[in-house]
Amino acid sequence: LYNYKRSLAVGILASVVAADSCDPLKQTNCPADKALATSFSENFTSESKWFTAEDNPGKIEYTSDGLAMSLTKRFDNPSLKSNFYIMYGKTEVIFKAGDGRGIVSSFFLQSDDLDEIDLEWIGSDDTQFQSNYFSKGNTATYDRGEFHGVNQPQKEFHNYTIDWTMEQLTWYLDGQVVRVLPNTTSQGYPQTPMYIKMGIWAGGDPSNAPGTIEWAGGETDYSLAPFTMYIKSLVVTDYSTGKEYTYGDQSGSWQSIKAVDGEINGRYQQAQEDFAN
């Protein structure tokens, strides 16, 4: 049931993304995706060159303690989107979720053809977080998501890591594996270049579908705003090289992805060394 309700929310968000982007599974003239093709660490004490604030209402602050993103009133949805894509790679985010009934904090990777890898936190749930994935925006089945125990994610910073390889997808909490998804799933496997996005929104807004509101923990009480999520630091490494990533056909398979002046998985070993340091 959780996955059904969550997928209702994903369907809403995916339709918004799809409306604003070129789907390479349906079109042949989509722009190339700028490749990261390196590693970096960001502490968000000032505006980051790696990310751009989307044109959404809400408050984004860069402080000595890192990034603070606040939902201050109804219809706020502050978010940042990366200026790059990775083609397989690893992310490590030191994160504290926003609290509040119906408040959803999110950190996720998504491709132009709606492959997706998710981390999500419900503001009224102080015992667990959620991992999920999608392939080509397919929400026809509802058993992809899982819950993982975590201590007071709205009050304490924790290390959440996603390692996305050609062979498997692994989620970590504070250095410990909490989930492994082999690249043999019948649900489809994320395998196209992805950007990174983070933000806070009200899944409990009364205008949302009842299933979405229930998934988010109930209807949001905006009189208790602001609701704020925090990121202390982020490390990202791309496992591939090149200037940009393009789709060679409309299959959406990793074999169709071209790394211009580079190679898919061409810096995997270097990336492991980068991340260790």
Buried (B, 14 or more C-beta within 10 A) or exposed (E): EBBBBBBBBBBEBBEEBBEEBBBBBEEEEBEBBBBBBBBBEBBBBEEBEBBEBBEBEBBBBBEEBBBBBBBBEEEBBBBBBBBBBBBBBBBBBBBBBBBBBBBBBBBBBBBBBBBBBBBBBBBBBBEBBBBBBBBBBBBEEBEBBBBBEBEEBBEEBBBBBBBBBBEBBBBBBEEEEBBEBEEEBEEBBBBBBBBBBBBBBBBBBEEBBEBBBBBBBBBBEBEEBBBBBBBBBBBBBBBBBBEBBBBEEBBBEBEBBBBEEBEBBBBBEBBEEBBEE
